[in-house]
Amino acid sequence: MKYTARIGTFFGIPVRAHVTFPLILIVFGAGAWIDGSWQDGLRAVLLVLTIFACVVLHEFGHSLQVQRYGITVRDIVLLPIGGMARAESIPEKPRQEIIVAISGPLVNFALASIFLMMLFFKDAPVDLENDFVANLFAINIVLGTFNLIPAYPMDGGRILRGILASRMPYLRATRYARNIGQIIAILFAIVAFLDSRFVMLSVIAIFVFFGAISEERMIRTKFALRGKTVGDFLPESVPLLDSATLVEDAAPHFKDDRVIALPVAGGAGKIAGVVSRTDIAAAMRDGNGRLPLSHIARTGFPLMAAETPALQGLHLLRSRRQRFGGVIRDGVFVGLVSVDALTASAG
């Protein structure tokens, strides 16, 4: 994810904070300071930081369980609305998915039990409204319970999908969970509209509604690419442009909307780079039509063997933030494969 800074690495998993994360500290800290004193502002910031420490532990509950199933966890990212563990994939076995999904809320309930014991052994009377530990107890109960709401792709939604997938095909279970999650997202939005105290529900509603669409599309793509290689998605014929060819002479090759990029040959028939439709259009717009392609060709694009699984190739292109990559068969460049071509098969 762009615009993040690493906080540290624990159990081999990097923890990052998004550049927008400090906003929540500023909002709560400034609000408490305005309503009270600078000490109140400081306490509010400390409380928010402690809450997000609990959020990180919640995400580690998921992540460590995912690692048990041999899946790599790329990182945990902190956002103003919560945390997100990013793994290479999600277990498809219903039982495993349920265990992974429920592990996060169970961490919150375990933390709530610890804070409750601390309150129990406290000598002085407990002020449930202002006591720091009491706040952490209540917040962890809320976090654990809220995440169990069956709104896919939240934890409760994933548990629901796991239960459904044990009784029907995985993709159909995902679609049912998506629909239920979107209905709940609409209810969240209505509540936020009717009562301004729940304004954060509107943000969560957007995340759930569009997150459900994105997750369902990802699963659909995964099933569509299963058993296929990047070589299966190569165009039938790809012209190899000479690096000395002028931009204006190469432009006609891009009249077909399906042509996103073309390879550029260097010396001895080797690939010198790639030019995309966008590169050609920009050069023509800037009056650089008489420049040779060598001046605008992109280098450093990913190269993959034709036998690379299609899903792995898609992950590589997305992780590198590239729209296309080169494909090699027996050491010879055979063409370009694009993200659009890989995802089009999912419909």
N, C-alpha and C positions, 0 to 999 in steps of 0.2 A: 504494500500500500504506500502511496506517495505521501510525502510531508509528515513523516514520523521520526521520532528520535528514540534510540534504544535506552531503556532505563537499566536493564541488566539481563542476565541469562540465568535461568534456574531450571534444573533437570534437563539441561540441553535445549531449552525452549526460550528464545528471545522474547522479552517483554518490551513493547514499544508504546509510546504515547503520541497520539496524533497532535498536530500543531494546534488544533482547536481545543484540546483538552483543558488548558489553563482557563478557558472561558468560564467553566463551571465553578472554578475556585474563585475567580473574580466576582461572578454574580452573587454567589452565596456569601462570600467574605464581605463584599461591599454592602450587601443588603443588611447583614447583621450589624455592621459598623454604623450604618445610617440609623438603624432602629435603636441601637444601644451605644456601645463604646468600641474602641479599637480592640479591647480584650475580647469582646463578643465576636468581632470579625475574625480574630485569630482562632478562637475556639471553633467557629463555623468552618474555617479552612481546614483545621485539624480533623474535624469530624468528617468532612467530605473526603479527605485523603484516606482516613481510616476505612470509610465505607468502600472506597475504590480498592483498598487492599483486600477487603472481603470479596469484591468483584473479581480481582485477580485470582484469589484462591478458588472461587467458583469456577473460573475458566480452567484452572489447573485440574479441577475435579474432572472436567471433560477431557482435557488434553492427556493426562496421564493414563486415563482409561483407553483413549484412542491409541496411544503408543503401545499398550498391551496387545492390541490386535495387529501390530506391525505397520501401522500407518504413521507417516511422518507429519509432525505438527510444525508448520513454518514459523509461526509466532503468535503472540497474544497482543492485541492492539487495544489501547484504552481510548475511548471516545467520550465526549461529554454526556452521551446518553447511556454509557455502560461499557462493557468489554466484549471482545470478539476473539475467539480462538480460531485460527485459520489452519486447517489441516488439508493434506493433499487429497483426501477423499473422506467419505463417511461410510462406516460399515453397512453393508447391504443386508446382512443377516438381521432379521427383526429383533431377535433377542439381544444381539450386540448393540444395535442402535438404541434400544430402550435403556440398556445399562449405561451407555455413554451419555444419553440425554438426561437421565435422572441423577447422574453423579454430581452435576453442578448444584442443583437444589439441595441435595443431601449434605453437601459441604456447608451451605448456608444454615441448615437446620442443626448441624453439628456445632457450628460457631455460635448459634443462638443458645444452645445448651450450655456451652462454656460461659457465655456472658450471664446466663441465668444463674449458674452456680456462683459466679463472682458476686452477683447481687444478693444471693442467699446468705453468703458468708460475710456480707458487709455489716459492720457494727452499727453505723448510723442509719437513720431512716432514709429510704430511697425516694427521691423526687422523680417520679416516672417521666415527667415532662422535660426536666432540665438535666437529669443525670446522664453523663456521657456513656456509661456502660449500658444503662437502660435504653438509651437511644440505639445503641449498636444491637442490642437484643431484639428490639422491635423491628429495626430495619432489616436484619437478616431473616426474620420471620416473613416480612413482606416480600423480600427478594426471592426467597425460596418458594413461597406460595404463588407469587405473581408469575414466575417463570414456568409454573406448572399449568398455567392456563393453556388450553389446547389450541393455541393460535400458531400454526405453522408459519415461519420456521423457528419459533421459540421452542424452548425445551419441551413444554407440554405438547406442542404440535408435533415434534419429532417422536415423542412417546406414542402419540395417537397414530402417526404414520407407521411406526413399528408394529403396533397392535393390528392395524388394518392390513399391513403387508404379510402378517402371519395367516391371513384369511383370503387374500386376493393377490393378483400380480402387483409387483412393487410399483410400477409406473402408475397404475390405476389408484393404488393407495396414496401415492404422492398427490394425485389430482384431487382426490377427496379431501385430503388434509389441507391442500392449498385453498379449496373452496371454503372450508370451515374457517380457516385462518382469516380469509378476506372478509367473511361475514363478521367475525369478531373485531377485525380492524375497523369496519364501518361503525360498529357499536361503540368502540373506543372514541372514534371521531365525534359521534353524536354526543357522548357524555362530555367530551372536552368543549364542544360548542355550547352545551346547555349550562355548564358550570366551569367558570374560569379557574377555579382551584385545581382542576385536573387538566390544565393546558398541556402538560407533558404527555398526556395520553394521545394528543394529536400527532406529536412527533413519533411516538411508538406506533400509532396507527399507520402512518406513512411507511415506516420501516417494515411492519408486518405485511401490509398490502403488497408493496412492490417487492419485498424480500421473498414472499411466497411465489410470485411470478418468476423471479430470477432463479430460485431454487428448483422449481418445477422444470424450467427450461434447461437447467444444468443437467438434471436427471434424464430428461428426454434426449439431450445431446449424448450423454454417456451411453445410453442404450443404443442409440443410432450408430455410434462409432465402434461399438463392441465387435471385436473380431476383424476389424479393418486396419489397414496401415496407411501411412501418409502417401505412399505410392499409388494407392487406389484413388486418390483425389487429384492426381495430376491432370492437367488439360491434355487433350489428345496430341496437340502439336504446339510448341512454343517457339516463336522466332528468336534467334540469338542475335541481338543487335551489336554492331561493331562500335567500339568506344570512340571511333573517329566520326561516327554518324552525327549529323547535325540534329539539334533538338527538333527543328521544324520538319525534318525529313522523317523523324521517328514518330511524330504526332499521329499520322494516319493509322499506326498500329493500335492506337487506343480508341478508335471509333467504336469498337465493340465494347459495350458496357461491362461485359463479363471479364475483360482484360484489366486487371488491377495493377499489375507490375510485370516487367519483362527483364530478363537478364542481359547484362552487357559484357561482351567478350573483351579480354585483354590480349596480351601477347601469347602466342603459342596455343591459342584456343582456350585459355584459362578464363575463369569468371573474374571480371574486374569489379563488378558491382551490380546493382539493381536500380532501375528507374521505375517510378510509379506513375500512375495517371496524374496524381497530385503534383509530383515533381515537374512533369512535362507542362501541365497547365500553368503552374507558377512561373516557369521559365518563359513561356510564351507571353504571359501577361506582363512580365517585367521587360519584355523586349529583348530576350536572350535567345531567340530562335536560331541564331547563327552560331551558337556555342556548340562544341562537340559534347556528346553524352558523358565523356570522361569528367567533365566539369561539374556535372550534377548527380552522377551515379552515387548511390548509397553503398557504403561498405559496412562490414561488421554484422550483417544479418545472419540469423541462425542457419546452420546447415544440419540436415538430418539424413540418416540412411533411409532409403525407400521402405525398408522393413520395419521402421519405427512404428509402434502402435499409434493409431490416429489420435487417441485420447491423450497419449503422452506428448505427441507433437503439438496438440492444441494447448496443453498446459505450458509447454515450453514457449510458444509464441506469446501467450498471454503474460507469462512471468517476465518476459523480455520486453513487453509492450510493443510487439512487432505485429504488423498486419500480415506479413508473409515471411516465408523462409525457403531456403534452397534445399533441394532434394538430390541426394547422390545415390547412384546404384553402381556397385562394383568400381568405386573410385571415380566415376564419371558423372558430371552434373547432368541431370535429366529434366530439370524444370523447377518451377516454384509452386508451393502450396500456400493457400491463404486461410486466414481465420474464417473468412466468409464461406469459402468452399467447405471447410470442415464442419461448420455449424449449420449450413443450409440443409444438410441431410436430415436434421432433426425436425424440420418443418417450422 
